[in-house]
Amino acid sequence: MKAVAAANRTKGIKSFLPSTSAPTSIDQKVAAAEGWFSCHGPTRWTTLQPVVDKISRLWDVFAEYFSQDGLRILRDFFISETARASVSFLSHILVIFNETINFLQREKAILPELLDQMQKFREKIRERSRQKFYGVVTGTLLHRLPVEEAQVLEEQFQDFYKTTLDYVDNWFRLEHYPSNLSWIGLQSKEVLHEDVMELASQVAPEMLLNNNKLLREIGGQEKYQ
């Protein structure tokens, strides 16, 4: 009976096991799953989102398992609705982080693309902060909590947003780069006189002294579009 109960509790946890490992007993499978958690996360921080997402989706499985076995700290964690809402929030927001990080790690990218990606990332975080949006599932979980606990969590989520925006502003300094650079890629937007003049005014104001020459250059470029 104990083996059957353990097997039922660990059905979801088995999905964490690599296909190359095939432990035979329930205890071995649980140990392998727990080991996967401890070693997989630190390998590369962008793997955090898949880990958190799986924990969020299999929350009930873990809550059932650790309610009878495992360390008390894990049992207390998985019976906490506050912890569940926090994990759900991370599962939602880390998707945006991963998209941006993976883009920044591309082998080939030009400055306008990188700036555009960071501006989009900052706007996504800023808009979520303004709208007080923490993910659909997270919102549902917050409504289940006592008002005071929900308010504390929302304040923490807002602090997360603020810390993220402060980091981007402090380290990327997007305001120090010329604005409206997307047209330089010549992929999705035609070159307009206004765009070239705006960029020239920001990076080489002296070019505006010979406006006629600049206009001829722009006109020559337009022939090849």
DAZICOR-V460103 format. One record per residue. N is the residue number from 0. NEAR is the number of other ideal C-beta (glycine too) atoms within 12 Angstrom. Layout:
n/near
N/NEAR
N/NEAR
This chain:
n/near
0/7
1/12
2/14
3/11
4/16
5/23
6/19
7/18
8/30
9/34
10/23
11/25
12/39
13/27
14/21
15/33
16/26
17/16
18/8
19/8
20/16
21/12
22/22
23/11
24/14
25/24
26/19
27/19
28/29
29/32
30/22
31/27
32/35
33/25
34/19
35/28
36/27
37/14
38/16
39/24
40/20
41/13
42/14
43/16
44/17
45/23
46/22
47/25
48/27
49/25
50/29
51/32
52/26
53/28
54/36
55/33
56/21
57/29
58/30
59/19
60/25
61/36
62/28
63/23
64/32
65/30
66/19
67/20
68/24
69/26
70/12
71/13
72/12
73/22
74/19
75/16
76/22
77/31
78/22
79/22
80/25
81/28
82/28
83/32
84/33
85/33
86/35
87/32
88/38
89/32
90/32
91/31
92/34
93/30
94/24
95/32
96/27
97/26
98/20
99/31
100/21
101/20
102/22
103/24
104/16
105/14
106/7
107/8
108/17
109/16
110/19
111/25
112/22
113/25
114/29
115/29
116/29
117/33
118/25
119/22
120/33
121/29
122/20
123/26
124/33
125/22
126/16
127/29
128/25
129/14
130/16
131/20
132/24
133/33
134/28
135/14
136/25
137/33
138/23
139/18
140/30
141/32
142/18
143/18
144/24
145/14
146/12
147/12
148/22
149/26
150/16
151/18
152/34
153/29
154/18
155/22
156/34
157/24
158/16
159/27
160/30
161/19
162/17
163/28
164/26
165/17
166/19
167/29
168/20
169/14
170/14
171/23
172/13
173/24
174/15
175/13
176/20
177/24
178/19
179/24
180/27
181/27
182/26
183/25
184/19
185/17
186/14
187/12
188/17
189/18
190/27
191/18
192/20
193/16
194/26
195/31
196/24
197/24
198/27
199/25
200/20
201/19
202/20
203/16
204/16
205/12
206/21
207/19
208/12
209/14
210/18
211/12
212/15
213/24
214/19
215/15
216/19
217/26
218/17
219/14
220/20
221/17
222/10
223/10
224/14
